[in-house]
Amino acid sequence: MKNIFAILFCLLSFSFANSIDWSDVAKRALKGDKFILVNVKREDCPYCESMERETFNNSSYRKRIETQYVIESVMYNQDNLPKAIKNVQFFPTNFIIDPKNMKLVDEFIGYMKPDDFTSLLKTLYEVEKN
């Protein structure tokens, strides 16, 4: 019986640890006049791993992105996504969310080279903010 309670406690703790407070993310984005970039990935996805390693974990690219975006990388779980993201079919998918209303601005499906991705994000930001 003790083992069952211990297992349930661990599972519940894990689910709460992985939940994201999207209102807090929106506040951080609004404070910096940024959009929210939600990188949705899957555990068994080699393209997700490549994009994570080459773009999001590379300090040079990450700094460029973070000048205009608050980045949240999440493992796919429909319950862990903002309401603006309805259906994810391909991985990785990167969603751009407007923190003012938490509505979807754009989405980019699949792996992209870091230079192409950061250039696309910069252009999108400039177009949407002007």
C-alpha positions as CSV (number, residue, x, y, z in Angstrom):
1,M,0.0,0.0,0.0
2,K,2.8,2.4,0.8
3,N,4.4,1.7,-2.6
4,I,1.2,2.7,-4.3
5,F,1.0,6.0,-2.5
6,A,4.7,6.6,-3.2
7,I,4.2,6.0,-6.9
8,L,1.1,8.2,-7.1
9,F,3.0,11.0,-5.3
10,C,5.8,10.8,-7.7
11,L,3.5,10.8,-10.7
12,L,1.6,13.8,-9.4
13,S,4.8,15.7,-8.6
14,F,6.1,15.0,-12.1
15,S,3.0,16.4,-13.7
16,F,3.0,19.6,-11.6
17,A,6.7,20.1,-12.2
18,N,6.1,20.0,-16.0
19,S,3.2,22.4,-16.0
20,I,3.8,25.9,-17.3
21,D,2.1,29.0,-15.9
22,W,1.3,30.7,-19.3
23,S,0.1,33.8,-17.6
24,D,3.5,34.2,-16.0
25,V,5.2,33.7,-19.4
26,A,2.8,36.3,-20.9
27,K,3.8,38.8,-18.2
28,R,7.5,38.3,-18.9
29,A,6.9,38.7,-22.6
30,L,4.8,41.8,-22.2
31,K,7.4,43.4,-19.9
32,G,10.0,43.1,-22.6
33,D,7.7,43.8,-25.6
34,K,8.3,40.3,-26.9
35,F,6.3,37.5,-28.4
36,I,6.2,34.0,-26.9
37,L,8.0,31.3,-28.9
38,V,6.7,27.8,-27.9
39,N,8.9,25.1,-29.2
40,V,6.9,21.8,-29.1
41,K,8.9,18.7,-29.4
42,R,8.6,14.9,-28.9
43,E,11.0,12.7,-27.0
44,D,11.8,10.3,-29.8
45,C,12.2,13.0,-32.5
46,P,15.7,13.4,-34.0
47,Y,14.8,16.6,-35.7
48,C,13.6,18.1,-32.4
49,E,16.9,17.1,-30.8
50,S,18.9,18.7,-33.7
51,M,16.9,21.9,-33.5
52,E,17.3,22.0,-29.7
53,R,21.0,21.4,-29.9
54,E,21.8,23.7,-32.9
55,T,19.5,26.6,-32.1
56,F,18.0,26.7,-28.6
57,N,21.1,25.4,-26.8
58,N,23.5,27.5,-28.9
59,S,24.1,30.7,-26.9
60,S,24.7,32.9,-29.9
61,Y,21.4,31.9,-31.6
62,R,19.5,31.9,-28.3
63,K,20.6,35.4,-27.5
64,R,19.4,36.6,-30.9
65,I,16.0,35.0,-30.4
66,E,15.6,36.2,-26.8
67,T,15.9,39.9,-27.9
68,Q,12.4,39.5,-29.3
69,Y,10.9,36.3,-27.9
70,V,10.4,34.5,-24.6
71,I,11.3,30.9,-25.4
72,E,9.4,28.0,-23.8
73,S,10.4,24.5,-25.0
74,V,7.9,21.8,-24.1
75,M,7.5,18.1,-24.6
76,Y,4.3,17.4,-26.4
77,N,1.4,17.0,-24.1
78,Q,-1.9,18.6,-25.1
79,D,-2.6,19.6,-21.4
80,N,0.7,21.5,-21.2
81,L,0.1,23.9,-24.1
82,P,-1.5,27.3,-24.3
83,K,-5.1,27.3,-25.4
84,A,-4.1,29.0,-28.7
85,I,-2.3,25.8,-29.8
86,K,-5.1,23.4,-30.8
87,N,-3.4,20.5,-32.6
88,V,0.2,19.5,-33.1
89,Q,0.8,16.9,-35.8
90,F,4.4,17.3,-36.7
91,F,7.6,17.8,-34.6
92,P,9.2,20.1,-33.9
93,T,6.6,22.8,-34.4
94,N,7.3,26.3,-33.2
95,F,4.4,28.5,-32.3
96,I,4.4,32.3,-32.0
97,I,1.9,33.6,-29.5
98,D,1.0,37.2,-28.8
99,P,1.2,37.7,-25.1
100,K,-1.5,40.5,-25.1
101,N,-4.3,38.1,-25.9
102,M,-2.5,34.7,-26.0
103,K,-3.6,34.2,-29.6
104,L,-1.6,32.4,-32.3
105,V,0.4,34.7,-34.6
106,D,2.2,32.1,-36.7
107,E,3.6,28.6,-36.6
108,F,6.6,26.9,-38.2
109,I,6.6,23.2,-38.8
110,G,9.7,21.0,-38.9
111,Y,13.4,21.4,-38.5
112,M,15.0,24.6,-39.7
113,K,18.6,25.6,-39.9
114,P,19.5,28.1,-37.1
115,D,20.3,31.0,-39.5
116,D,17.1,30.5,-41.4
117,F,15.0,30.2,-38.3
118,T,16.5,33.2,-36.5
119,S,16.1,35.3,-39.7
120,L,12.5,34.2,-40.1
121,L,11.8,35.1,-36.5
122,K,13.4,38.5,-36.8
123,T,11.3,39.3,-40.0
124,L,8.1,38.1,-38.4
125,Y,8.7,40.3,-35.3
126,E,9.4,43.3,-37.4
127,V,6.3,42.8,-39.5
128,E,4.0,42.1,-36.6
129,K,5.3,44.9,-34.4
130,N,5.1,47.6,-37.1
